[in-house]
Each structure stands twice: as C-alpha cells, then as structure tokens.
Amino acid sequence: MAEGAEAETQQKDEPKRHTYPLIRSSDMNDELKTECMELCVTACEKFSSNNENAARMIKETMDKKFGATWQVVVGEGMGYD
C-alpha cells in the first residue's frame, strides 16, 4: 500500500508533458501539416535530451523540402496566445 502512495506522489511532482503534437491554429494545408507533425515527432523522439539538435533537424528538413523560410522553436515552457 505504501508503494502505491509513493508512486502517486512521484507522479504529482513530475511536470506534465504532452506525448502528442498539439496544433492550436495553422494556415497550412492538411498534407503539409501532417508531414510537419510527423517530422517534429520523429526529431523530438530521436533527440529527446537535446532540443537544439531536434530544432536543427526539423529546420534543415523543412528548408530542403519546402524552401528556406522556416523558423523552429523547440523547448520547455513555451506559451501561445
């Protein structure tokens, strides 16, 4: 019984993390949006401990496929308004 309470306490102390892509708004077509989401998930899984490398991979891939106009931000504590 003490083990269950200890595990529950540890879960409450850990920060909440999303395990899926979240898009609030976008003006991309559905095909491009799907490809971007898949690329972002792949990069974040591959470089789970290094946000800079994940952002670099996403930007380089998007620049090659769709032109050099992409800006990528990967990190913790980002806000959206």
N, C-alpha and C positions, 0 to 999 in steps of 0.2 A: 504494500500500500504506500509506503514511503517513496518507493521508486517512481510510482505514477505521479505523485505530487511534485517530486524533484524534476521530472521531465517536463511537467506542465509549467513550472516556474522558469525553466530554461527557455521554453518556447515563448513565454511572455517577454523575456528580456531581449530576445533577438529582434533585430529590426525586420519589419515586414518587407518582403521582396516580391516583385512580380515575376512570375515564371512564364509569362506570355507577353507578346507585343501588345501595346496599347496605343491606339491612334485616336486622338481626340478630334482632329479635323485634318483634312487633306484635300488638295485640288488635283491630285494625281489620278490617272485612270486606274481601274481595278487591276489590270495586268501589271502595271509598274508598281503599284502599291504592294501587291503580293510578292513580287520579286524583291523589293526593298525589305519587306518584313523577313523573308527567308534569309536574305543576306545578313541582316542585323542579328538574327537569332544565331546563325552559324558563327559569325565573328565573335559574339559575346560568349558562346559556348567554348570556342577554340581558345580565346584569350580571357578566360573568366577572372584571372587575377591581375590583368593588365589592361585597363580601359584605354590607354593611349594606343596600344597596338590594335585593339579592336576598332577604334575610330579610324586609324590609318588604313586598315584593311577595307573597311566599308567605303571610305572616301576614294581610295585608289580604284576599287572595283567599279563604283558608280561613275567615276570620271572616265574610265575606259569605255564603259558601255553606253553612257548617256551624255557625255560631254563634261567639260570642266567647270561646272557651276555649283557643285555640291559642297555644303558645309556640314560637318558631322560633329556632334557633341555626345560623348558617352561619359557617364559619371553617376555619382550618387547625389541625392539632394537637389535634383533639378526640379524647377517649378514650371508650371504652364498657366497662363492666364488668358 
